[in-house]
């Protein structure tokens, strides 16, 4: 399972796919939280709260996580290594869990840049640090 996890992480971070996904998640959430005039805009809500981010991020992950997971199996099929992978002395649960944890780790890494939102809401609170 660890070998599959490392291989998947290398395939995500070896090319630009993970970096593009992390950047797209950060860009879309920043646009909705700070720039677009909508119900998610932190500056227009009037409270120092990240509730709008926690409402928005599951909807973004609804599209990102399945795309990453299906990309994982589609690349194996396209390269012709899926049958080879199933013929190895690994159980199907080890293969699936290795791919799952790779996608899970990329999802966690999507959330790391959002710590900037926590800091900005912390600073924007009146007085600074007054979070709702």
C-alpha positions as CSV (number, residue, x, y, z in Angstrom):
1,X,0.0,0.0,0.0
2,X,2.8,2.4,0.8
3,X,4.4,1.8,-2.6
4,X,1.2,2.6,-4.4
5,X,0.7,5.7,-2.2
6,X,4.2,6.9,-3.2
7,X,3.6,6.1,-6.8
8,X,0.3,8.0,-6.9
9,X,1.8,11.0,-5.1
10,X,4.7,11.0,-7.5
11,X,2.2,10.9,-10.4
12,X,0.3,13.8,-9.0
13,X,3.2,16.0,-8.0
14,X,5.6,14.8,-10.7
15,X,3.6,16.7,-13.3
16,X,1.4,19.7,-12.8
17,X,-1.9,18.0,-12.0
18,X,-1.8,18.4,-8.2
19,X,-0.4,21.9,-8.3
20,X,-3.2,22.9,-10.7
21,X,-5.9,21.3,-8.5
22,X,-4.5,23.0,-5.4
23,X,-4.2,26.4,-7.2
24,X,-7.7,26.1,-8.7
25,X,-9.3,25.3,-5.3
26,X,-7.5,28.2,-3.7
27,X,-8.4,30.6,-6.6
28,X,-12.0,29.6,-6.7
29,X,-12.5,29.8,-3.0
30,X,-10.7,33.2,-2.8
31,X,-12.8,34.6,-5.6
32,X,-16.0,33.5,-3.9
33,X,-14.9,34.6,-0.4
34,X,-13.4,38.0,-1.2
35,X,-14.1,39.3,-4.7
36,X,-17.5,38.2,-6.1
37,X,-20.6,39.9,-4.7
38,X,-22.6,37.0,-3.3
39,X,-23.7,35.5,0.0
40,X,-20.3,33.9,0.5
41,X,-18.3,37.2,0.5
42,X,-16.6,37.5,3.9
43,X,-16.2,41.3,3.6
44,X,-19.9,41.8,3.0
45,X,-21.3,39.4,5.7
46,X,-20.4,41.7,8.5
47,X,-19.1,39.0,10.9
48,X,-15.7,37.6,11.4
49,X,-16.7,34.1,10.5
50,X,-15.5,31.4,8.1
51,X,-18.9,29.8,7.9
52,X,-19.1,30.8,4.3
53,X,-15.8,29.0,3.5
54,X,-17.1,25.8,5.3
55,X,-20.3,26.0,3.2
56,X,-18.4,26.5,-0.1
57,X,-15.5,24.1,0.3
58,X,-17.6,20.8,0.3
59,X,-19.1,21.9,-3.0
60,X,-15.7,22.4,-4.5
61,X,-14.5,19.1,-3.1
62,X,-17.5,17.5,-4.7
63,X,-15.9,18.0,-8.1
64,X,-12.2,17.8,-7.2
65,X,-12.0,14.6,-5.3
66,X,-13.9,12.3,-7.8
67,X,-11.9,13.8,-10.6
68,X,-8.6,13.0,-8.9
69,X,-9.8,9.5,-8.0
70,X,-11.0,8.7,-11.4
71,X,-7.8,10.1,-12.9
72,X,-5.8,7.6,-10.9
73,X,-7.6,4.6,-12.3
74,X,-7.9,6.1,-15.8
75,X,-4.1,6.6,-16.1
76,X,-3.5,3.0,-15.0
77,X,-5.9,1.8,-17.7
78,X,-4.5,4.1,-20.3
79,X,-0.9,3.0,-19.6
80,X,-1.9,-0.6,-19.6
81,X,-0.6,-1.2,-16.0
82,X,-3.9,-1.8,-14.4
83,X,-3.9,-5.5,-15.2
84,X,-0.3,-5.7,-14.1
85,X,-1.2,-4.0,-10.8
86,X,-4.0,-6.5,-10.2
87,X,-1.6,-9.4,-10.8
88,X,0.8,-8.3,-8.1
89,X,0.7,-9.9,-4.7
90,X,-1.5,-7.1,-3.3
91,X,-5.1,-7.3,-2.4
92,X,-7.7,-5.1,-4.0
93,X,-8.2,-3.3,-0.7
94,X,-4.5,-2.4,-0.5
95,X,-4.6,-1.0,-4.1
96,X,-7.7,1.0,-3.4
97,X,-6.6,2.2,0.0
98,X,-3.2,3.3,-1.4
99,X,-5.0,5.3,-4.2
100,X,-7.5,6.6,-1.6
101,X,-4.9,7.9,0.8
102,X,-3.0,9.6,-2.1
103,X,-6.2,11.5,-3.1
104,X,-7.0,12.2,0.6
105,X,-3.5,13.7,1.0
106,X,-3.9,15.9,-2.0
107,X,-7.3,17.0,-0.6
108,X,-5.6,17.9,2.7
109,X,-3.0,19.9,0.8
110,X,-5.8,21.8,-0.9
111,X,-6.9,23.0,2.5
112,X,-3.5,24.2,3.7
113,X,-3.5,27.5,1.6
114,X,-6.9,28.3,3.2
115,X,-5.1,29.1,6.5
116,X,-4.6,32.5,4.9
117,X,-8.4,32.9,5.2
118,X,-8.2,32.2,8.9
119,X,-5.5,34.8,9.4
120,X,-7.4,37.4,7.3
121,X,-10.6,36.9,9.3
122,X,-8.5,37.0,12.5
123,X,-7.1,40.4,11.4
124,X,-10.4,41.8,10.1
125,X,-12.2,41.1,13.4
126,X,-12.9,44.2,15.5
127,X,-10.9,44.2,17.7
128,X,-8.3,42.1,16.0
129,X,-8.7,38.4,17.0
130,X,-12.4,38.7,17.8
131,X,-13.8,35.7,15.9
132,X,-17.5,35.0,15.7
